[in-house]
Amino acid sequence: MLVISRKVDEVVEIGDAKVVVVGIKPGGGVRLGIKAPRNVPIHRGEIAELIREQEGEQVRTVWGRMTCGN
């Protein structure tokens, strides 16, 4: 894992995406702005995990149908 310190308005570039520190809230919350190509999915970690779980469930369901001869 790469850990980078940034101040407000500073940027981190990841491929074609740019992540900008928009603000820091009292208590340590950080607001980020992300500019990326439209074809790049961007999700909070917990949402991405739910999507992966749902996709895995769909794959298992389809595989079960294929192996049952339906």
mmJSON file of the N, C-alpha and C atoms, coordinates in Angstrom:
{"data_MODEL":{"atom_site":{
"group_PDB":["ATOM","ATOM","ATOM","ATOM","ATOM","ATOM","ATOM","ATOM","ATOM","ATOM","ATOM","ATOM","ATOM","ATOM","ATOM","ATOM","ATOM","ATOM","ATOM","ATOM","ATOM","ATOM","ATOM","ATOM","ATOM","ATOM","ATOM","ATOM","ATOM","ATOM","ATOM","ATOM","ATOM","ATOM","ATOM","ATOM","ATOM","ATOM","ATOM","ATOM","ATOM","ATOM","ATOM","ATOM","ATOM","ATOM","ATOM","ATOM","ATOM","ATOM","ATOM","ATOM","ATOM","ATOM","ATOM","ATOM","ATOM","ATOM","ATOM","ATOM","ATOM","ATOM","ATOM","ATOM","ATOM","ATOM","ATOM","ATOM","ATOM","ATOM","ATOM","ATOM","ATOM","ATOM","ATOM","ATOM","ATOM","ATOM","ATOM","ATOM","ATOM","ATOM","ATOM","ATOM","ATOM","ATOM","ATOM","ATOM","ATOM","ATOM","ATOM","ATOM","ATOM","ATOM","ATOM","ATOM","ATOM","ATOM","ATOM","ATOM","ATOM","ATOM","ATOM","ATOM","ATOM","ATOM","ATOM","ATOM","ATOM","ATOM","ATOM","ATOM","ATOM","ATOM","ATOM","ATOM","ATOM","ATOM","ATOM","ATOM","ATOM","ATOM","ATOM","ATOM","ATOM","ATOM","ATOM","ATOM","ATOM","ATOM","ATOM","ATOM","ATOM","ATOM","ATOM","ATOM","ATOM","ATOM","ATOM","ATOM","ATOM","ATOM","ATOM","ATOM","ATOM","ATOM","ATOM","ATOM","ATOM","ATOM","ATOM","ATOM","ATOM","ATOM","ATOM","ATOM","ATOM","ATOM","ATOM","ATOM","ATOM","ATOM","ATOM","ATOM","ATOM","ATOM","ATOM","ATOM","ATOM","ATOM","ATOM","ATOM","ATOM","ATOM","ATOM","ATOM","ATOM","ATOM","ATOM","ATOM","ATOM","ATOM","ATOM","ATOM","ATOM","ATOM","ATOM","ATOM","ATOM","ATOM","ATOM","ATOM","ATOM","ATOM","ATOM","ATOM","ATOM","ATOM","ATOM","ATOM","ATOM","ATOM","ATOM","ATOM","ATOM","ATOM","ATOM","ATOM","ATOM","ATOM"],
"id":[1,2,3,4,5,6,7,8,9,10,11,12,13,14,15,16,17,18,19,20,21,22,23,24,25,26,27,28,29,30,31,32,33,34,35,36,37,38,39,40,41,42,43,44,45,46,47,48,49,50,51,52,53,54,55,56,57,58,59,60,61,62,63,64,65,66,67,68,69,70,71,72,73,74,75,76,77,78,79,80,81,82,83,84,85,86,87,88,89,90,91,92,93,94,95,96,97,98,99,100,101,102,103,104,105,106,107,108,109,110,111,112,113,114,115,116,117,118,119,120,121,122,123,124,125,126,127,128,129,130,131,132,133,134,135,136,137,138,139,140,141,142,143,144,145,146,147,148,149,150,151,152,153,154,155,156,157,158,159,160,161,162,163,164,165,166,167,168,169,170,171,172,173,174,175,176,177,178,179,180,181,182,183,184,185,186,187,188,189,190,191,192,193,194,195,196,197,198,199,200,201,202,203,204,205,206,207,208,209,210],
"type_symbol":["N","C","C","N","C","C","N","C","C","N","C","C","N","C","C","N","C","C","N","C","C","N","C","C","N","C","C","N","C","C","N","C","C","N","C","C","N","C","C","N","C","C","N","C","C","N","C","C","N","C","C","N","C","C","N","C","C","N","C","C","N","C","C","N","C","C","N","C","C","N","C","C","N","C","C","N","C","C","N","C","C","N","C","C","N","C","C","N","C","C","N","C","C","N","C","C","N","C","C","N","C","C","N","C","C","N","C","C","N","C","C","N","C","C","N","C","C","N","C","C","N","C","C","N","C","C","N","C","C","N","C","C","N","C","C","N","C","C","N","C","C","N","C","C","N","C","C","N","C","C","N","C","C","N","C","C","N","C","C","N","C","C","N","C","C","N","C","C","N","C","C","N","C","C","N","C","C","N","C","C","N","C","C","N","C","C","N","C","C","N","C","C","N","C","C","N","C","C","N","C","C","N","C","C","N","C","C","N","C","C"],
"label_atom_id":["N","CA","C","N","CA","C","N","CA","C","N","CA","C","N","CA","C","N","CA","C","N","CA","C","N","CA","C","N","CA","C","N","CA","C","N","CA","C","N","CA","C","N","CA","C","N","CA","C","N","CA","C","N","CA","C","N","CA","C","N","CA","C","N","CA","C","N","CA","C","N","CA","C","N","CA","C","N","CA","C","N","CA","C","N","CA","C","N","CA","C","N","CA","C","N","CA","C","N","CA","C","N","CA","C","N","CA","C","N","CA","C","N","CA","C","N","CA","C","N","CA","C","N","CA","C","N","CA","C","N","CA","C","N","CA","C","N","CA","C","N","CA","C","N","CA","C","N","CA","C","N","CA","C","N","CA","C","N","CA","C","N","CA","C","N","CA","C","N","CA","C","N","CA","C","N","CA","C","N","CA","C","N","CA","C","N","CA","C","N","CA","C","N","CA","C","N","CA","C","N","CA","C","N","CA","C","N","CA","C","N","CA","C","N","CA","C","N","CA","C","N","CA","C","N","CA","C","N","CA","C","N","CA","C","N","CA","C","N","CA","C","N","CA","C"],
"label_alt_id":[null,null,null,null,null,null,null,null,null,null,null,null,null,null,null,null,null,null,null,null,null,null,null,null,null,null,null,null,null,null,null,null,null,null,null,null,null,null,null,null,null,null,null,null,null,null,null,null,null,null,null,null,null,null,null,null,null,null,null,null,null,null,null,null,null,null,null,null,null,null,null,null,null,null,null,null,null,null,null,null,null,null,null,null,null,null,null,null,null,null,null,null,null,null,null,null,null,null,null,null,null,null,null,null,null,null,null,null,null,null,null,null,null,null,null,null,null,null,null,null,null,null,null,null,null,null,null,null,null,null,null,null,null,null,null,null,null,null,null,null,null,null,null,null,null,null,null,null,null,null,null,null,null,null,null,null,null,null,null,null,null,null,null,null,null,null,null,null,null,null,null,null,null,null,null,null,null,null,null,null,null,null,null,null,null,null,null,null,null,null,null,null,null,null,null,null,null,null,null,null,null,null,null,null,null,null,null,null,null,null],
"label_comp_id":["MET","MET","MET","LEU","LEU","LEU","VAL","VAL","VAL","ILE","ILE","ILE","SER","SER","SER","ARG","ARG","ARG","LYS","LYS","LYS","VAL","VAL","VAL","ASP","ASP","ASP","GLU","GLU","GLU","VAL","VAL","VAL","VAL","VAL","VAL","GLU","GLU","GLU","ILE","ILE","ILE","GLY","GLY","GLY","ASP","ASP","ASP","ALA","ALA","ALA","LYS","LYS","LYS","VAL","VAL","VAL","VAL","VAL","VAL","VAL","VAL","VAL","VAL","VAL","VAL","GLY","GLY","GLY","ILE","ILE","ILE","LYS","LYS","LYS","PRO","PRO","PRO","GLY","GLY","GLY","GLY","GLY","GLY","GLY","GLY","GLY","VAL","VAL","VAL","ARG","ARG","ARG","LEU","LEU","LEU","GLY","GLY","GLY","ILE","ILE","ILE","LYS","LYS","LYS","ALA","ALA","ALA","PRO","PRO","PRO","ARG","ARG","ARG","ASN","ASN","ASN","VAL","VAL","VAL","PRO","PRO","PRO","ILE","ILE","ILE","HIS","HIS","HIS","ARG","ARG","ARG","GLY","GLY","GLY","GLU","GLU","GLU","ILE","ILE","ILE","ALA","ALA","ALA","GLU","GLU","GLU","LEU","LEU","LEU","ILE","ILE","ILE","ARG","ARG","ARG","GLU","GLU","GLU","GLN","GLN","GLN","GLU","GLU","GLU","GLY","GLY","GLY","GLU","GLU","GLU","GLN","GLN","GLN","VAL","VAL","VAL","ARG","ARG","ARG","THR","THR","THR","VAL","VAL","VAL","TRP","TRP","TRP","GLY","GLY","GLY","ARG","ARG","ARG","MET","MET","MET","THR","THR","THR","CYS","CYS","CYS","GLY","GLY","GLY","ASN","ASN","ASN"],
"label_asym_id":["A","A","A","A","A","A","A","A","A","A","A","A","A","A","A","A","A","A","A","A","A","A","A","A","A","A","A","A","A","A","A","A","A","A","A","A","A","A","A","A","A","A","A","A","A","A","A","A","A","A","A","A","A","A","A","A","A","A","A","A","A","A","A","A","A","A","A","A","A","A","A","A","A","A","A","A","A","A","A","A","A","A","A","A","A","A","A","A","A","A","A","A","A","A","A","A","A","A","A","A","A","A","A","A","A","A","A","A","A","A","A","A","A","A","A","A","A","A","A","A","A","A","A","A","A","A","A","A","A","A","A","A","A","A","A","A","A","A","A","A","A","A","A","A","A","A","A","A","A","A","A","A","A","A","A","A","A","A","A","A","A","A","A","A","A","A","A","A","A","A","A","A","A","A","A","A","A","A","A","A","A","A","A","A","A","A","A","A","A","A","A","A","A","A","A","A","A","A","A","A","A","A","A","A","A","A","A","A","A","A"],
"label_entity_id":["1","1","1","1","1","1","1","1","1","1","1","1","1","1","1","1","1","1","1","1","1","1","1","1","1","1","1","1","1","1","1","1","1","1","1","1","1","1","1","1","1","1","1","1","1","1","1","1","1","1","1","1","1","1","1","1","1","1","1","1","1","1","1","1","1","1","1","1","1","1","1","1","1","1","1","1","1","1","1","1","1","1","1","1","1","1","1","1","1","1","1","1","1","1","1","1","1","1","1","1","1","1","1","1","1","1","1","1","1","1","1","1","1","1","1","1","1","1","1","1","1","1","1","1","1","1","1","1","1","1","1","1","1","1","1","1","1","1","1","1","1","1","1","1","1","1","1","1","1","1","1","1","1","1","1","1","1","1","1","1","1","1","1","1","1","1","1","1","1","1","1","1","1","1","1","1","1","1","1","1","1","1","1","1","1","1","1","1","1","1","1","1","1","1","1","1","1","1","1","1","1","1","1","1","1","1","1","1","1","1"],
"label_seq_id":[1,1,1,2,2,2,3,3,3,4,4,4,5,5,5,6,6,6,7,7,7,8,8,8,9,9,9,10,10,10,11,11,11,12,12,12,13,13,13,14,14,14,15,15,15,16,16,16,17,17,17,18,18,18,19,19,19,20,20,20,21,21,21,22,22,22,23,23,23,24,24,24,25,25,25,26,26,26,27,27,27,28,28,28,29,29,29,30,30,30,31,31,31,32,32,32,33,33,33,34,34,34,35,35,35,36,36,36,37,37,37,38,38,38,39,39,39,40,40,40,41,41,41,42,42,42,43,43,43,44,44,44,45,45,45,46,46,46,47,47,47,48,48,48,49,49,49,50,50,50,51,51,51,52,52,52,53,53,53,54,54,54,55,55,55,56,56,56,57,57,57,58,58,58,59,59,59,60,60,60,61,61,61,62,62,62,63,63,63,64,64,64,65,65,65,66,66,66,67,67,67,68,68,68,69,69,69,70,70,70],
"pdbx_PDB_ins_code":[null,null,null,null,null,null,null,null,null,null,null,null,null,null,null,null,null,null,null,null,null,null,null,null,null,null,null,null,null,null,null,null,null,null,null,null,null,null,null,null,null,null,null,null,null,null,null,null,null,null,null,null,null,null,null,null,null,null,null,null,null,null,null,null,null,null,null,null,null,null,null,null,null,null,null,null,null,null,null,null,null,null,null,null,null,null,null,null,null,null,null,null,null,null,null,null,null,null,null,null,null,null,null,null,null,null,null,null,null,null,null,null,null,null,null,null,null,null,null,null,null,null,null,null,null,null,null,null,null,null,null,null,null,null,null,null,null,null,null,null,null,null,null,null,null,null,null,null,null,null,null,null,null,null,null,null,null,null,null,null,null,null,null,null,null,null,null,null,null,null,null,null,null,null,null,null,null,null,null,null,null,null,null,null,null,null,null,null,null,null,null,null,null,null,null,null,null,null,null,null,null,null,null,null,null,null,null,null,null,null],
"Cartn_x":[0.856,0.0,0.894,0.569,1.268,0.489,1.161,0.522,1.105,0.215,0.64,-0.043,0.713,0.134,-0.155,-1.323,-1.717,-2.421,-2.333,-3.063,-4.248,-5.139,-6.299,-5.841,-6.552,-6.295,-5.104,-4.412,-3.338,-3.921,-3.224,-3.74,-2.881,-3.537,-2.867,-3.401,-2.52,-2.951,-2.772,-3.824,-3.802,-4.217,-3.267,-3.57,-4.159,-5.344,-6.02,-6.894,-6.96,-7.814,-7.015,-7.695,-7.099,-7.944,-7.288,-7.958,-7.475,-8.423,-8.104,-8.646,-7.819,-8.294,-9.107,-10.414,-11.318,-11.409,-11.349,-11.441,-11.174,-10.88,-10.673,-11.618,-12.456,-13.461,-12.858,-13.413,-12.985,-13.23,-12.288,-12.42,-11.686,-11.141,-10.288,-10.913,-12.208,-12.821,-12.217,-12.015,-11.412,-12.413,-12.556,-13.424,-12.526,-12.845,-12.053,-12.887,-12.285,-12.909,-12.172,-12.912,-12.289,-12.715,-11.743,-12.016,-11.385,-12.243,-11.77,-12.606,-12.111,-12.916,-14.223,-15.275,-16.6,-16.623,-15.707,-15.717,-15.021,-14.5,-13.842,-14.855,-15.222,-16.171,-15.502,-16.229,-15.733,-16.795,-16.408,-17.341,-16.617,-17.354,-16.803,-16.504,-15.56,-15.13,-16.252,-17.153,-18.233,-19.227,-19.424,-20.316,-19.656,-18.367,-17.643,-17.704,-17.589,-17.67,-19.044,-20.102,-21.46,-21.626,-21.099,-21.189,-20.466,-19.249,-18.503,-19.264,-19.875,-20.657,-21.838,-22.553,-23.703,-23.276,-22.18,-21.683,-21.259,-20.634,-20.238,-21.447,-22.51,-23.739,-24.368,-24.346,-24.9,-24.102,-22.787,-21.951,-22.249,-22.367,-22.672,-24.032,-25.022,-26.356,-26.323,-25.649,-25.554,-24.793,-23.702,-22.923,-23.763,-24.558,-25.421,-26.431,-26.97,-27.929,-27.233,-25.983,-25.261,-24.936,-24.587,-24.19,-25.39,-26.566,-27.77,-28.456,-27.965,-28.551,-29.817,-30.11,-31.314,-31.085],
"Cartn_y":[-1.185,0.0,1.236,2.143,3.422,4.426,5.09,6.116,7.465,8.406,9.727,10.793,11.772,12.916,14.012,14.62,15.7,16.766,17.984,19.096,19.438,20.279,20.707,21.276,20.897,21.293,20.58,19.706,18.942,17.696,17.171,16.111,14.855,13.711,12.43,11.914,11.518,10.98,9.47,8.764,7.31,6.998,6.675,6.481,7.765,7.653,8.824,9.538,9.021,9.613,10.573,11.605,12.563,12.6,12.496,12.574,13.857,14.724,16.021,16.063,16.52,16.733,18.023,17.895,19.046,19.741,18.975,19.574,18.556,19.068,18.226,18.727,17.819,18.178,18.067,18.816,18.628,17.17,16.589,15.188,14.273,14.83,14.053,13.544,13.776,13.339,14.087,13.395,13.999,13.959,15.069,15.121,15.049,14.089,13.888,14.174,14.75,14.915,13.998,13.247,12.291,12.617,12.814,13.066,11.926,11.138,9.968,9.807,9.044,8.758,8.075,8.302,7.755,6.233,5.571,4.114,3.509,4.344,3.862,3.884,2.698,2.678,3.209,4.044,4.605,4.343,3.636,3.307,3.426,3.727,3.609,2.133,1.842,0.474,-0.472,-0.047,-0.932,-1.216,-0.266,-0.478,-1.421,-1.233,-2.121,-3.559,-3.755,-5.1,-5.716,-4.935,-5.435,-5.835,-5.033,-5.338,-6.646,-6.82,-8.061,-9.26,-9.111,-10.204,-10.554,-9.545,-9.795,-10.447,-9.99,-10.587,-12.025,-12.303,-13.666,-14.56,-14.033,-14.799,-15.11,-14.149,-14.37,-15.431,-15.413,-16.41,-17.786,-17.902,-19.199,-19.702,-18.808,-19.201,-19.722,-19.016,-19.443,-20.762,-20.907,-22.138,-23.311,-23.076,-24.121,-24.588,-23.677,-24.035,-24.856,-24.473,-25.173,-26.61,-26.791,-28.124,-29.02,-28.441,-29.216,-29.675,-29.216,-29.618,-28.894,-27.776,-26.977,-26.078],
"Cartn_z":[0.0,0.0,0.0,-0.855,-0.916,-0.069,0.852,1.69,1.303,0.956,0.491,1.327,1.773,2.481,1.467,1.546,0.658,1.472,1.028,1.638,0.752,1.255,0.477,-0.858,-1.913,-3.303,-3.945,-3.23,-3.838,-4.5,-5.493,-6.36,-6.266,-6.417,-6.636,-7.964,-8.871,-10.157,-10.151,-10.584,-10.704,-12.131,-12.977,-14.396,-14.956,-15.569,-16.132,-15.109,-13.884,-12.848,-11.977,-11.509,-10.579,-9.321,-8.173,-6.878,-6.208,-5.856,-5.263,-3.836,-2.908,-1.544,-1.566,-1.382,-1.448,-0.098,0.979,2.298,3.386,4.575,5.745,6.822,7.322,8.33,9.734,10.678,12.067,12.462,13.154,13.517,12.549,11.456,10.581,9.303,9.087,7.825,6.652,5.558,4.371,3.227,2.523,1.338,0.116,-0.761,-1.962,-3.195,-4.196,-5.5,-6.467,-7.263,-8.18,-9.6,-10.467,-11.882,-12.67,-13.322,-14.056,-15.319,-16.285,-17.474,-17.075,-17.842,-17.523,-17.449,-18.15,-18.141,-16.918,-16.033,-14.823,-13.677,-13.145,-12.032,-10.76,-10.034,-8.776,-7.718,-6.66,-5.573,-4.245,-3.186,-1.835,-1.602,-0.739,-0.495,-0.137,0.754,1.198,0.073,-0.82,-1.963,-2.967,-3.215,-4.127,-3.63,-2.318,-1.743,-1.97,-1.777,-2.036,-3.5,-4.406,-5.838,-6.129,-5.57,-5.788,-5.242,-4.069,-3.483,-4.374,-4.876,-5.738,-7.044,-7.617,-8.855,-8.613,-7.488,-7.148,-6.98,-6.371,-6.192,-7.545,-8.454,-9.793,-10.534,-10.391,-11.054,-10.484,-9.157,-8.54,-8.992,-9.113,-9.549,-10.977,-11.861,-13.256,-13.337,-12.605,-12.628,-12.12,-11.072,-10.543,-11.592,-12.354,-13.425,-14.511,-14.816,-15.87,-15.442,-14.178,-13.727,-13.444,-13.255,-12.985,-14.277,-15.397,-16.679,-17.034,-16.382,-16.695,-17.864],
"occupancy":[1.0,1.0,1.0,1.0,1.0,1.0,1.0,1.0,1.0,1.0,1.0,1.0,1.0,1.0,1.0,1.0,1.0,1.0,1.0,1.0,1.0,1.0,1.0,1.0,1.0,1.0,1.0,1.0,1.0,1.0,1.0,1.0,1.0,1.0,1.0,1.0,1.0,1.0,1.0,1.0,1.0,1.0,1.0,1.0,1.0,1.0,1.0,1.0,1.0,1.0,1.0,1.0,1.0,1.0,1.0,1.0,1.0,1.0,1.0,1.0,1.0,1.0,1.0,1.0,1.0,1.0,1.0,1.0,1.0,1.0,1.0,1.0,1.0,1.0,1.0,1.0,1.0,1.0,1.0,1.0,1.0,1.0,1.0,1.0,1.0,1.0,1.0,1.0,1.0,1.0,1.0,1.0,1.0,1.0,1.0,1.0,1.0,1.0,1.0,1.0,1.0,1.0,1.0,1.0,1.0,1.0,1.0,1.0,1.0,1.0,1.0,1.0,1.0,1.0,1.0,1.0,1.0,1.0,1.0,1.0,1.0,1.0,1.0,1.0,1.0,1.0,1.0,1.0,1.0,1.0,1.0,1.0,1.0,1.0,1.0,1.0,1.0,1.0,1.0,1.0,1.0,1.0,1.0,1.0,1.0,1.0,1.0,1.0,1.0,1.0,1.0,1.0,1.0,1.0,1.0,1.0,1.0,1.0,1.0,1.0,1.0,1.0,1.0,1.0,1.0,1.0,1.0,1.0,1.0,1.0,1.0,1.0,1.0,1.0,1.0,1.0,1.0,1.0,1.0,1.0,1.0,1.0,1.0,1.0,1.0,1.0,1.0,1.0,1.0,1.0,1.0,1.0,1.0,1.0,1.0,1.0,1.0,1.0,1.0,1.0,1.0,1.0,1.0,1.0,1.0,1.0,1.0,1.0,1.0,1.0],
"B_iso_or_equiv":[0.0,0.0,0.0,0.0,0.0,0.0,0.0,0.0,0.0,0.0,0.0,0.0,0.0,0.0,0.0,0.0,0.0,0.0,0.0,0.0,0.0,0.0,0.0,0.0,0.0,0.0,0.0,0.0,0.0,0.0,0.0,0.0,0.0,0.0,0.0,0.0,0.0,0.0,0.0,0.0,0.0,0.0,0.0,0.0,0.0,0.0,0.0,0.0,0.0,0.0,0.0,0.0,0.0,0.0,0.0,0.0,0.0,0.0,0.0,0.0,0.0,0.0,0.0,0.0,0.0,0.0,0.0,0.0,0.0,0.0,0.0,0.0,0.0,0.0,0.0,0.0,0.0,0.0,0.0,0.0,0.0,0.0,0.0,0.0,0.0,0.0,0.0,0.0,0.0,0.0,0.0,0.0,0.0,0.0,0.0,0.0,0.0,0.0,0.0,0.0,0.0,0.0,0.0,0.0,0.0,0.0,0.0,0.0,0.0,0.0,0.0,0.0,0.0,0.0,0.0,0.0,0.0,0.0,0.0,0.0,0.0,0.0,0.0,0.0,0.0,0.0,0.0,0.0,0.0,0.0,0.0,0.0,0.0,0.0,0.0,0.0,0.0,0.0,0.0,0.0,0.0,0.0,0.0,0.0,0.0,0.0,0.0,0.0,0.0,0.0,0.0,0.0,0.0,0.0,0.0,0.0,0.0,0.0,0.0,0.0,0.0,0.0,0.0,0.0,0.0,0.0,0.0,0.0,0.0,0.0,0.0,0.0,0.0,0.0,0.0,0.0,0.0,0.0,0.0,0.0,0.0,0.0,0.0,0.0,0.0,0.0,0.0,0.0,0.0,0.0,0.0,0.0,0.0,0.0,0.0,0.0,0.0,0.0,0.0,0.0,0.0,0.0,0.0,0.0,0.0,0.0,0.0,0.0,0.0,0.0],
"pdbx_formal_charge":[null,null,null,null,null,null,null,null,null,null,null,null,null,null,null,null,null,null,null,null,null,null,null,null,null,null,null,null,null,null,null,null,null,null,null,null,null,null,null,null,null,null,null,null,null,null,null,null,null,null,null,null,null,null,null,null,null,null,null,null,null,null,null,null,null,null,null,null,null,null,null,null,null,null,null,null,null,null,null,null,null,null,null,null,null,null,null,null,null,null,null,null,null,null,null,null,null,null,null,null,null,null,null,null,null,null,null,null,null,null,null,null,null,null,null,null,null,null,null,null,null,null,null,null,null,null,null,null,null,null,null,null,null,null,null,null,null,null,null,null,null,null,null,null,null,null,null,null,null,null,null,null,null,null,null,null,null,null,null,null,null,null,null,null,null,null,null,null,null,null,null,null,null,null,null,null,null,null,null,null,null,null,null,null,null,null,null,null,null,null,null,null,null,null,null,null,null,null,null,null,null,null,null,null,null,null,null,null,null,null],
"auth_seq_id":[1,1,1,2,2,2,3,3,3,4,4,4,5,5,5,6,6,6,7,7,7,8,8,8,9,9,9,10,10,10,11,11,11,12,12,12,13,13,13,14,14,14,15,15,15,16,16,16,17,17,17,18,18,18,19,19,19,20,20,20,21,21,21,22,22,22,23,23,23,24,24,24,25,25,25,26,26,26,27,27,27,28,28,28,29,29,29,30,30,30,31,31,31,32,32,32,33,33,33,34,34,34,35,35,35,36,36,36,37,37,37,38,38,38,39,39,39,40,40,40,41,41,41,42,42,42,43,43,43,44,44,44,45,45,45,46,46,46,47,47,47,48,48,48,49,49,49,50,50,50,51,51,51,52,52,52,53,53,53,54,54,54,55,55,55,56,56,56,57,57,57,58,58,58,59,59,59,60,60,60,61,61,61,62,62,62,63,63,63,64,64,64,65,65,65,66,66,66,67,67,67,68,68,68,69,69,69,70,70,70],
"auth_comp_id":["MET","MET","MET","LEU","LEU","LEU","VAL","VAL","VAL","ILE","ILE","ILE","SER","SER","SER","ARG","ARG","ARG","LYS","LYS","LYS","VAL","VAL","VAL","ASP","ASP","ASP","GLU","GLU","GLU","VAL","VAL","VAL","VAL","VAL","VAL","GLU","GLU","GLU","ILE","ILE","ILE","GLY","GLY","GLY","ASP","ASP","ASP","ALA","ALA","ALA","LYS","LYS","LYS","VAL","VAL","VAL","VAL","VAL","VAL","VAL","VAL","VAL","VAL","VAL","VAL","GLY","GLY","GLY","ILE","ILE","ILE","LYS","LYS","LYS","PRO","PRO","PRO","GLY","GLY","GLY","GLY","GLY","GLY","GLY","GLY","GLY","VAL","VAL","VAL","ARG","ARG","ARG","LEU","LEU","LEU","GLY","GLY","GLY","ILE","ILE","ILE","LYS","LYS","LYS","ALA","ALA","ALA","PRO","PRO","PRO","ARG","ARG","ARG","ASN","ASN","ASN","VAL","VAL","VAL","PRO","PRO","PRO","ILE","ILE","ILE","HIS","HIS","HIS","ARG","ARG","ARG","GLY","GLY","GLY","GLU","GLU","GLU","ILE","ILE","ILE","ALA","ALA","ALA","GLU","GLU","GLU","LEU","LEU","LEU","ILE","ILE","ILE","ARG","ARG","ARG","GLU","GLU","GLU","GLN","GLN","GLN","GLU","GLU","GLU","GLY","GLY","GLY","GLU","GLU","GLU","GLN","GLN","GLN","VAL","VAL","VAL","ARG","ARG","ARG","THR","THR","THR","VAL","VAL","VAL","TRP","TRP","TRP","GLY","GLY","GLY","ARG","ARG","ARG","MET","MET","MET","THR","THR","THR","CYS","CYS","CYS","GLY","GLY","GLY","ASN","ASN","ASN"],
"auth_asym_id":["A","A","A","A","A","A","A","A","A","A","A","A","A","A","A","A","A","A","A","A","A","A","A","A","A","A","A","A","A","A","A","A","A","A","A","A","A","A","A","A","A","A","A","A","A","A","A","A","A","A","A","A","A","A","A","A","A","A","A","A","A","A","A","A","A","A","A","A","A","A","A","A","A","A","A","A","A","A","A","A","A","A","A","A","A","A","A","A","A","A","A","A","A","A","A","A","A","A","A","A","A","A","A","A","A","A","A","A","A","A","A","A","A","A","A","A","A","A","A","A","A","A","A","A","A","A","A","A","A","A","A","A","A","A","A","A","A","A","A","A","A","A","A","A","A","A","A","A","A","A","A","A","A","A","A","A","A","A","A","A","A","A","A","A","A","A","A","A","A","A","A","A","A","A","A","A","A","A","A","A","A","A","A","A","A","A","A","A","A","A","A","A","A","A","A","A","A","A","A","A","A","A","A","A","A","A","A","A","A","A"],
"auth_atom_id":["N","CA","C","N","CA","C","N","CA","C","N","CA","C","N","CA","C","N","CA","C","N","CA","C","N","CA","C","N","CA","C","N","CA","C","N","CA","C","N","CA","C","N","CA","C","N","CA","C","N","CA","C","N","CA","C","N","CA","C","N","CA","C","N","CA","C","N","CA","C","N","CA","C","N","CA","C","N","CA","C","N","CA","C","N","CA","C","N","CA","C","N","CA","C","N","CA","C","N","CA","C","N","CA","C","N","CA","C","N","CA","C","N","CA","C","N","CA","C","N","CA","C","N","CA","C","N","CA","C","N","CA","C","N","CA","C","N","CA","C","N","CA","C","N","CA","C","N","CA","C","N","CA","C","N","CA","C","N","CA","C","N","CA","C","N","CA","C","N","CA","C","N","CA","C","N","CA","C","N","CA","C","N","CA","C","N","CA","C","N","CA","C","N","CA","C","N","CA","C","N","CA","C","N","CA","C","N","CA","C","N","CA","C","N","CA","C","N","CA","C","N","CA","C","N","CA","C","N","CA","C","N","CA","C","N","CA","C","N","CA","C","N","CA","C"],
"pdbx_PDB_model_num":[1,1,1,1,1,1,1,1,1,1,1,1,1,1,1,1,1,1,1,1,1,1,1,1,1,1,1,1,1,1,1,1,1,1,1,1,1,1,1,1,1,1,1,1,1,1,1,1,1,1,1,1,1,1,1,1,1,1,1,1,1,1,1,1,1,1,1,1,1,1,1,1,1,1,1,1,1,1,1,1,1,1,1,1,1,1,1,1,1,1,1,1,1,1,1,1,1,1,1,1,1,1,1,1,1,1,1,1,1,1,1,1,1,1,1,1,1,1,1,1,1,1,1,1,1,1,1,1,1,1,1,1,1,1,1,1,1,1,1,1,1,1,1,1,1,1,1,1,1,1,1,1,1,1,1,1,1,1,1,1,1,1,1,1,1,1,1,1,1,1,1,1,1,1,1,1,1,1,1,1,1,1,1,1,1,1,1,1,1,1,1,1,1,1,1,1,1,1,1,1,1,1,1,1,1,1,1,1,1,1]
}}}
